[in-house]
Amino acid sequence: MKKYKYIGIMMMAATMLTATSCSDFNDYNKEIADLTPAGNQTLWQNIQQNQQLSNFASILKKAGYDEKLNTTHYYTVWAPLDGTYDANAILQLSNKSLLSQFVENHIADYSYNASGQIDKRVLMLNDKSYQFVGSQNNYTFDGVKIEQPNLGSNNGVMHIMSGMAAYHPSLYEYLMTEELSGKEGVDSLRKFLKKYEITYLDEEHSVLGPIVNGMQTYVDSVMITENTQWAMLNTRMESEDSSYTFLMPTNEAWKAQYDKVKKNFKYAPKTIAQQFSGSTPTTTTPLSIDAAYWQDSLTNRALTSVLAYSNNDVYNRWLNGTPSALGSDTLRTTLYTKLSNPQEILDKTVKTVKFSNGTGRVVNDYGMYSWETYAPERVINATRADNRALISNGTGSRVDVIDVNKEKVELEDGATTLSYYHVEPTGGNEYIKPEMTFYLRNVQSTTYDIYCVFVPENVDLLKKDAVTTPNRVIFTLNYCDASGALKNQLFLNTDQAQIDAFKARFPTVKDNASQTNANHQTIRAFSNDTSKVDTLYIGEFTFPVCYLGLGDEYCPNIKISTPYSVFTAALRQAYTRDLRIASIILKPKELVEFEEQNKK
């Protein structure tokens, strides 16, 4: 005989037995006092002889439980009266469903008497649990009124109810059962999750049989079924003592989101990148991957990673009507991703499904913001050594900005932290010009607005009297194209007012309008605003390939340099050679457009 158990069920049962005090089971195998001959008969005999339970008896007999309830094993049975439920529909179920969804949903091990004040959660034979509550002959089970409590038998006790206990599958059971999830049109989700289901023999709890042809056999084999996706989602969907809200996209919603997300995960079959040995850029060995497989895997991961929400998470308690100190303006996934538009997401619900361990919401659209989920903003912190690819003609150090009270300076938008990397020219040569190159790891095949955050020296209140001059720089992006070749993209200033101002100050610099010309680059170089911490817009760029997950070696880089061959005295008077960089920011285009639309 094989016993199929979802992983966690055996552990849960053991935990409940251990955690429950002995007094909870002090009536185990204790007969209920009964003045009628029924007390000397088995549960099955009493059910069979009760004319108001003829349908219940027929169902038990079909499931093979007439024999079980005729043994000395002690049970508690909650029996629904004829006419209070659709017995014909129950009889149409498959034997497996009949057993788990009805018969074992009304029978529990041990004795559960209705006496005095009770409020118990009862674990049934199918591992579901229901509330058994009430007092003074006014008792309910799963909210259904008990008409006749405590009908004793020599192998248990029976309570007759005015209806059946409603069976609710767990999230796992629902999603893995085609006849349940299929009718809601969420097959795409089920088929994806089903691929990660594995079943194996639990040797520790299986009963050994004889050795046959050198192979161990088992008289009773216990099989464990688990799904690796649940671990990836940081959930225990199979556990009856957990509580989740799970979003279930329709097939149409799944496909629409898949087609949208996959554009961010276009990989090159062979990817190369620049690395730096000393001051010389080198080219990495081409990294060969199955581009289509990577794209599909990461797209599916993005689609599933935002579906699960623990109802016990303080951010999500309001989903079940429990007030939260954090309010109801945020949802947090089981992977701790915070979503700022919960009502918009929940408004996509077309149907709710009650589970034994939570609630399912069938949604016709994902509704999340891409930048909060699969396409986040990338902030390359300049103070992190692993982000700095190369420093040329200078030495650098980290600077933490403080005020006169040694506290972190308060910046724009309520930010209260600021540190930057300061590079100053070395060698005593007054003409030398420092340059910096940063790695841009894990960018995706999408469009970003690129920014560089410059920090003036006098932002630190201890240096508030320092004379500050702006930088004069250009930016060069090195990346891999779809064919696997390295390419460069030069970014120049397009602000005509700034270009005209430079021409007025340096009229001898003549522009021949060629991007490769030094004068053209000089005239169209960027200058930062020294009156503030300046998040300087560099330009827009669409990366042709995705680098996410390829490792630290395989990523684009961006170089900050000056267009001048040497820094003359006139240039040194107008501009600083020192670089004070806080970060490089790559902001997804969808986020940029959203912010533009929602400006106050």
C-alpha positions, 0 to 999 in steps of 0.5 A: 500500500502507498500513502501519498502525503504532501510534505509538511503534513506528517510534521504538522500532525506530529507537532500538533500532538506534541504541542497539545497537552495530555488533557486534550486527549484524556478521553481517548478510548473512553466510552461516552455514558449512554443509557441506550443500547447504542452505547454498546454498538460500533459507530458504523452500526449506529450510523447504519441504523439511524434513518436520518443518516441513510445518505451518510451511510451510503457514502461511508460504505462506498468509501470503505469506511463501514469497515473502519468504523466497525473496528475498535479504533476510537473516532469522533464522527460529525454526521450531517443529516439527510436533506441538509446537503447534496448527497448525490453530488458527493456520491458522484466524486471519484473515490479519492475525492470522496474520501478526502473531501467528504468522509475524512473531512467529517471524522477525527481520531480521539474523542471530542465531547460536547460538554461545557464551554469548548473552543477547539480546533480539531484536526481531521483525518484528511489533515484539515482542521475545523473549529468546534465551539459552543456551550450548554448544548449550543454547539457548532462545527465549522459553523454548522449547528450540532443537532444531537451531540455526544451519541456514544458508541463502543468505539467513539462518539458521534455528533449529528449536524444540520449540514456538512463541513465545507471542504476547502483545499489548501493552496497547494492542493488547489493549484496542483489539481487540474479539476479545481484550478482548471475551471478558474482558467489558471492553467498556465500557472498550474502547469508552470508550478507542476514542473517543479513537483518531485516525489520521493520515498520517505525511507525513515517512515516506510515499513521494510519488506523483504529483499527481492533480487537484491533490492529492498522492498517495502510493505508500506511505502510513504511517499513525500511530495514537495515543490521546489518553487515553494522554497523559492517563494519562501512559503509553505503552501502545503501547510494547513497551519499557514495563512496566505493570500495568493494571486492567481493570474488567468491564462490571458493575464499570465501570457500578457505579463510574460510577453511584457516581461521577457523583453527585459531578459534578452541574452546574447548567446555569447557575451563579452565585457571589458575588465581592467588589469591595472590601467589596461582594459582587457576583454573577457572570455566569451560566456556561452549560455542558452539565451532562450532558456535563460530568458524563459526561466527569468521571465517565469521567475518574475511572474511567480515571485510576486504572487504570494503574501503571508497574511501574518506579515504585519504589512499584510494583516489588513488583507484579513480585516486586521488593522495594521500599524503600517497601514494599508498602503503597502503589500509585501510579498513572501520574498519581502518585495514591497508594492506601493499600489495594493488597491490597484493590484487587488482591484484586478481580482475577478474571483476569490477562492477560499482555501484551508490555509488562506485565500486565492484571488483570480486576477485578470492583470498583474497590476504591479509597477515594473520598477518595484518588481522585475525591472528595478532602478539600478544605483551604482554606489561609488564608494563600493570598491567592487563597483569601481572598475578603474581610476586613472591619474588620481587617487581616491578616498571615501568621504562621509558628509557630516555637519558641525555636530558630526551628524549626517547631512540632510539632503533633498527629498528627505534623504539623510545619508550621503557619502561620495568617492573623491578622486584627486590628481596625483603626481604633482602635475598640474595638467593631469586629469583624473578619470573614473570607470564604473561597472554597471552590473545586472542591467537588463535589456531595457531602456534606462535614463542614466544619471551621475550624482556629483557632490560639491565639496562645500556640501559638508558644513565643515567645508562650507567656505570652500571655493567650488568650481564645476566639473567638465566631463563626458561619459563613454558607455562600453557594452555588448551588442546582440551579436556579442561584439563590444561597442561604445556609446559617447554621451554629450550634453544636449542642453543648448543653453549650457552649450551657448554659455560655454561658447560665449565664455570660450569663443576661440573653441570652434566646433566642426560638429563631428562627434569625434572632434575634440572641440565638439566634445569640449563644447558639449561636455557636461557641467554640474551645478555646484550649488547642490548635490547634482543628479546630472542627467547623462542621457537615455540608452537601451541595452541590447542584451541582459546581464542579470545573473551572468556574474561580476565579470560580465557587465557594461561599464561607464567612464567619466573623463574630460574632453581636454587633452591637458588641463590648462591654467584657464581651464583650471580656473573655470573647472575642477579636476577633482571628481566627487561622485556619489553614484551612477543611477540607471532609472527604467524608462517606465519609472521616469514616465510615471514620475513625470505623470505624477509630478505635483 
